[in-house]
Amino acid sequence: MKTKPTKPTKITKKVIPTNKTKPIVIQSEITPKKTPTITINILGGCIQDVVKEKCNEVQVIVHDYDIQGLDEDAMNSLCTDQYGEQYQVITF
């Protein structure tokens, strides 16, 4: 007696959409020798304090656009952004 062949069953997952936005952290291993960097742009304000605790592998760079009153040596080391504005670079 021959049995009738059965169709293979298809298993699908039910996707439930949610409206909750969760932050996503993506860590890339493409360039493991590059130091992770945080860049802070300041225009019309001031930095009260930068604290790096237990994160020596992170480099913090501040682009300070408030350059009035800088001494001559600091004025000679200014950088220029893509819009032609000058800023001072402070690295922590």
C-alpha positions in Angstrom: 0.0 0.0 0.0 1.4 3.3 -1.1 1.2 6.4 1.0 0.5 9.8 -0.4 3.4 12.2 -0.2 2.8 15.1 2.1 3.8 18.7 1.6 6.6 20.0 3.8 5.3 22.4 6.4 6.5 25.9 6.4 7.4 27.5 9.8 7.2 31.3 10.0 7.8 33.7 12.8 5.1 36.2 13.7 6.6 39.7 13.8 4.9 42.0 16.2 5.6 45.7 15.3 6.3 48.0 18.3 6.4 51.7 18.6 9.1 51.7 21.1 12.4 53.1 19.8 15.4 51.6 21.5 18.9 53.0 21.3 21.2 50.8 19.3 24.9 50.5 19.9 26.9 49.1 17.0 30.5 48.0 17.6 32.5 47.5 14.5 35.5 45.2 14.4 36.6 46.5 11.0 39.2 48.9 12.4 40.2 47.6 15.9 43.2 49.9 16.1 41.3 53.1 15.7 40.5 54.9 19.0 36.8 55.5 19.6 36.3 59.3 19.5 33.6 61.7 20.8 33.6 65.1 19.2 31.8 68.0 20.9 31.1 71.2 19.0 30.8 74.4 21.0 29.5 77.7 19.7 28.1 80.4 21.9 28.5 78.5 25.1 31.2 77.1 27.4 32.2 73.7 28.7 31.9 73.4 32.5 33.8 70.2 32.8 34.9 67.0 30.9 35.2 63.9 33.0 36.6 60.7 31.7 36.4 58.0 34.3 37.4 54.4 33.5 37.3 55.0 29.8 40.9 55.7 28.8 40.3 54.1 25.4 37.9 56.9 24.4 39.3 60.1 23.0 37.2 63.3 23.6 37.8 66.1 21.1 36.2 69.6 21.6 35.8 72.0 18.6 35.5 75.4 20.3 34.2 78.0 17.9 34.5 80.8 20.5 38.0 82.0 19.6 37.9 85.6 20.7 40.6 86.5 23.2 43.0 83.7 22.3 46.7 84.4 22.4 48.7 84.5 19.2 50.1 81.0 19.4 46.6 79.6 19.8 45.3 81.7 16.9 48.1 80.2 14.7 46.9 76.6 15.4 43.2 77.1 14.6 41.4 74.6 12.2 38.8 75.5 9.6 35.6 73.5 9.1 33.8 72.8 5.8 31.9 76.1 6.1 35.1 78.2 6.5 34.6 78.8 10.2 37.6 78.6 12.4 37.7 76.7 15.7 40.2 75.6 18.4 40.7 71.9 19.0 41.0 70.7 22.6 41.7 67.0 23.2 41.1 65.1 26.4 
